[in-house]
Amino acid sequence: QVQLVESGGGLVQAGGSLRLSCAASGITFSIRRMAWYRQAPGKQRELVAAVVRDGSTNYAESVKGRFSISRDNARNTVFLQMNSLKPEDTAVYYCNTQRLYDYYNFWGQGTQVTVSS
């Protein structure tokens, strides 16, 4: 079955950096769109960044220029490099992919990112 396992979250001061990783199994990773979402307390889950099979990426406006998504198809892993972190980046970050024929969403368990001011 599909498994997405995130790691790399933690507590960091404003202006600091973190790198999240998501190891995927049970899918043909190289052809999948992979994405990172986040959900802050009391807010809806939102797309942070996505990368498709040809390496094209897109980002939420709030993270452009600070976050970078990348993928390593040999390791079935997607990364999110987060720089210049702000307190408003505090959230649980989730790795995501979709089933190809009906776009059913698969989610990881989430990893907490807390940015202190």
LINRAJO-V580055 format. One record per backbone hydrogen bond with DSSP energy under -1.0 kcal/mol. NH is the residue of the N-H (numbers start at 1). CO is the residue of the C=O. If there is no record, write none. Layout:
# LINRAJO-V580055
NH_CO / NH_CO
This chain:
# LINRAJO-V580055
3_25 / 5_23 / 7_21 / 10_112 / 12_114 / 14_116 / 15_85 / 16_13 / 18_82 / 20_80 / 21_7 / 22_78 / 23_5 / 24_76 / 25_3 / 29_27 / 31_28 / 32_29 / 34_51 / 35_96 / 36_49 / 37_94 / 38_46 / 39_92 / 43_40 / 46_38 / 48_36 / 49_36 / 50_58 / 51_34 / 52_56 / 55_52 / 58_50 / 60_48 / 63_60 / 66_63 / 67_63 / 68_81 / 70_79 / 72_77 / 77_72 / 78_22 / 79_70 / 80_20 / 81_68 / 82_18 / 83_66 / 85_16 / 89_86 / 90_87 / 91_113 / 92_39 / 93_111 / 94_37 / 96_35 / 97_106 / 99_104 / 103_99 / 106_97 / 108_95 / 111_93 / 113_91 / 114_10 / 116_12
